Amino acid sequence: MGNSDAPLLSCSGVTKTFGSGASSIQILAGIELSLKRENSIAIVGTSGCGKSTLLHILAGLEQPTTGTIEIEGINFSALDNRGQDLIRNQKLGFVYQFHHLLAEFSAEENVAMPLLIRSLDYKEAITRAREVLFRAGLEHRFTHKPAELSGGERQRTAIARAIVGRPKFILADEPTGNLDQETASSVQTLLFDLNREHGTRLVLATHDLSLAKQADQVFELKNGILSEI
């Protein structure tokens, strides 16, 4: 059982080193982060500073070299793969910089996938997927496969997939990084609108300061250290 007084999401002493010996490179150098009441936080920094690595570690997609991740008082980093998969499916939604949609499935099937993994009835999962896709302005794209969608449509589909399971957190890694300015603006509006409407906490990594400024808190990752700005 988690501690109800604990931060919703936190990491302590998180480091990440690639390689070994003289050729090793430390990307994260003792990251401390605690998300309590904030609805959204942004992590900014130059390309290659480790923003994506940190987000992947928070989601359990990558393991830290040292340190711990806690989600609602549960030591997430100490769980086995099955335990982490369960937490991810129920509490976390992840938006990748590259959408990672499944090419052989339609937009509605891609969005429904987290619900189907929970063994939700197929018809109900598709109904809920369509509701979120409609909210994302994709009601005309339910049955289209990713190759038939524009870059902005694919990213909005990925956001719908992240939110459909009503997770406690959405972790978004450079969600507008590969989009033109107009499309990026529509995607970031959708992300924050869904964040507010669903009461989901948002943690995003971005080099886009206009996107970061919409968050309740902004942190900079520099030389492996995270500090609020």
C-alpha positions in Angstrom: 0.0 0.0 0.0 1.2 3.5 -0.8 1.5 6.3 1.7 -1.3 8.9 1.2 1.0 11.7 2.5 3.8 10.8 0.1 4.5 12.8 -3.1 2.6 11.7 -6.1 5.8 11.1 -8.0 9.3 11.5 -6.8 12.9 10.4 -7.5 15.8 10.5 -5.1 19.5 10.3 -5.8 18.9 9.3 -9.4 22.1 8.9 -11.5 22.7 7.5 -14.9 26.0 6.6 -16.3 26.7 5.1 -19.8 29.8 3.1 -20.4 32.4 2.1 -17.9 35.9 3.1 -16.8 37.6 6.0 -18.4 35.1 6.1 -21.3 32.0 6.4 -19.0 29.7 9.4 -19.3 27.5 10.5 -16.5 24.2 11.9 -17.8 22.3 12.4 -14.6 24.1 13.3 -11.4 21.9 12.8 -8.4 18.5 14.0 -9.5 16.0 15.0 -6.9 12.4 15.7 -7.9 9.1 15.7 -5.9 5.7 16.2 -7.5 3.0 16.9 -5.0 0.1 19.2 -5.8 1.4 20.7 -9.1 -0.7 19.8 -12.1 2.1 20.1 -14.5 5.9 20.4 -14.6 8.3 21.0 -17.5 11.9 19.9 -17.7 14.0 22.0 -20.2 17.5 21.7 -21.3 19.7 21.5 -24.4 19.6 18.6 -26.8 21.5 15.6 -25.3 21.4 16.9 -21.7 19.5 13.8 -20.5 15.8 15.0 -20.5 14.6 11.9 -22.3 16.7 9.6 -20.2 15.2 11.1 -17.0 11.6 10.7 -18.4 12.3 7.1 -19.4 13.6 6.4 -15.9 10.6 8.0 -14.2 8.4 5.7 -16.4 10.5 2.6 -15.7 11.4 2.2 -19.3 15.0 2.6 -18.4 16.8 1.7 -15.1 18.8 4.3 -13.2 22.4 3.5 -12.3 21.6 4.5 -8.7 18.6 6.0 -6.9 14.9 5.3 -6.4 11.6 6.3 -8.1 8.4 6.4 -6.0 4.9 6.6 -7.3 2.2 7.4 -4.7 4.5 6.1 -2.0 5.3 2.8 -3.8 9.0 2.1 -4.5 8.5 1.8 -8.2 12.1 1.1 -9.0 12.2 -1.9 -6.7 9.4 -3.7 -8.5 10.0 -6.5 -10.9 9.1 -6.2 -14.5 5.5 -7.5 -14.0 4.9 -5.0 -11.1 6.3 -2.1 -13.1 4.1 -3.1 -16.1 1.0 -3.1 -13.9 1.8 0.4 -12.5 2.6 1.7 -15.9 -0.7 0.4 -17.4 -2.8 1.8 -14.5 -1.1 5.0 -13.5 1.2 6.2 -16.3 0.6 7.4 -19.8 3.7 8.0 -22.0 3.9 10.3 -25.1 7.0 9.6 -27.1 8.7 12.2 -29.3 8.2 9.6 -32.1 4.7 8.5 -31.7 5.4 4.7 -31.6 2.0 3.8 -33.0 1.5 0.2 -34.1 1.5 0.3 -37.9 -0.9 -2.6 -38.5 -3.6 -1.2 -36.2 -6.1 1.6 -36.8 -6.1 4.8 -34.8 -9.0 3.6 -32.6 -7.2 0.3 -32.0 -4.0 2.0 -31.1 -5.7 4.2 -28.6 -7.7 1.3 -27.2 -4.6 -0.9 -26.7 -3.9 0.1 -23.0 -7.5 -0.8 -22.2 -7.3 -4.1 -24.1 -4.2 -4.9 -22.1 -6.3 -4.5 -19.0 -8.7 -7.1 -20.5 -11.5 -4.5 -21.0 -14.3 -5.7 -23.3 -13.3 -4.9 -26.9 -16.4 -2.9 -27.7 -16.1 -0.8 -24.6 -12.4 -0.2 -25.2 -13.2 1.0 -28.8 -16.0 3.2 -27.5 -13.7 4.9 -25.0 -11.0 5.3 -27.6 -13.4 7.0 -30.0 -14.5 9.4 -27.2 -10.9 10.5 -26.7 -10.1 10.6 -30.4 -13.2 12.8 -30.9 -11.9 15.1 -28.2 -8.6 15.2 -30.1 -10.3 16.3 -33.3 -9.8 13.0 -35.0 -13.4 11.7 -35.4 -12.8 11.4 -39.1 -9.7 9.2 -38.6 -11.0 6.4 -36.3 -10.3 3.6 -38.8 -7.2 5.0 -40.5 -3.8 3.4 -39.9 -0.7 5.5 -38.9 0.6 5.6 -42.4 -2.6 7.3 -43.5 -2.3 10.1 -40.8 -0.3 13.3 -40.9 2.5 13.9 -38.4 0.2 16.0 -36.2 -2.6 13.4 -36.4 -0.2 10.7 -35.4 1.0 12.7 -32.4 -2.6 13.5 -31.3 -3.4 9.8 -31.6 -0.5 9.1 -29.3 -1.7 11.6 -26.8 -5.2 10.0 -26.9 -3.6 6.6 -26.3 -1.8 8.1 -23.2 -4.9 9.6 -21.7 -7.5 6.9 -22.5 -6.8 4.8 -19.4 -7.3 7.9 -17.2 -3.8 7.6 -15.7 -2.6 9.6 -12.7 0.4 10.9 -14.8 1.3 11.7 -18.3 5.0 11.7 -19.2 5.6 13.5 -22.5 9.0 13.4 -24.1 9.4 16.3 -26.6 5.8 15.9 -27.7 6.1 18.7 -30.3 9.7 18.2 -31.3 9.0 16.9 -34.8 6.1 19.1 -35.7 5.8 22.4 -37.5 4.9 25.5 -35.4 1.1 25.5 -36.2 0.7 21.8 -35.6 2.9 21.9 -32.5 0.6 24.6 -31.1 -2.5 22.5 -31.6 -0.8 19.5 -30.0 0.3 21.4 -26.9 -3.1 22.9 -26.5 -4.6 19.5 -26.6 -2.1 18.1 -24.1 -2.8 20.9 -21.5 -6.5 20.8 -22.1 -6.7 17.1 -21.4 -4.3 17.5 -18.5 -6.8 19.9 -16.9 -10.0 18.1 -17.9 -8.9 14.7 -16.6 -7.0 16.0 -13.6 -4.0 14.1 -14.8 -0.5 15.3 -13.7 1.7 16.2 -16.6 5.5 15.9 -16.7 7.0 16.9 -20.0 10.5 17.2 -21.3 11.0 19.9 -24.0 13.4 22.4 -25.4 10.4 24.6 -26.4 10.3 27.4 -23.9 6.8 28.5 -25.1 5.5 25.0 -24.2 7.4 24.9 -20.9 6.0 28.2 -19.8 2.5 26.8 -19.7 3.5 24.4 -16.9 3.0 25.2 -13.2 6.7 24.6 -12.5 9.8 24.6 -14.8 13.0 22.8 -14.1 16.3 23.0 -16.0 18.5 20.0 -16.5 22.1 21.1 -16.9 25.4 19.2 -16.3 23.3 16.3 -14.9 21.7 18.5 -12.2 18.0 19.4 -12.1 17.1 22.8 -10.7 13.9 24.9 -10.6 13.9 28.1 -12.7 
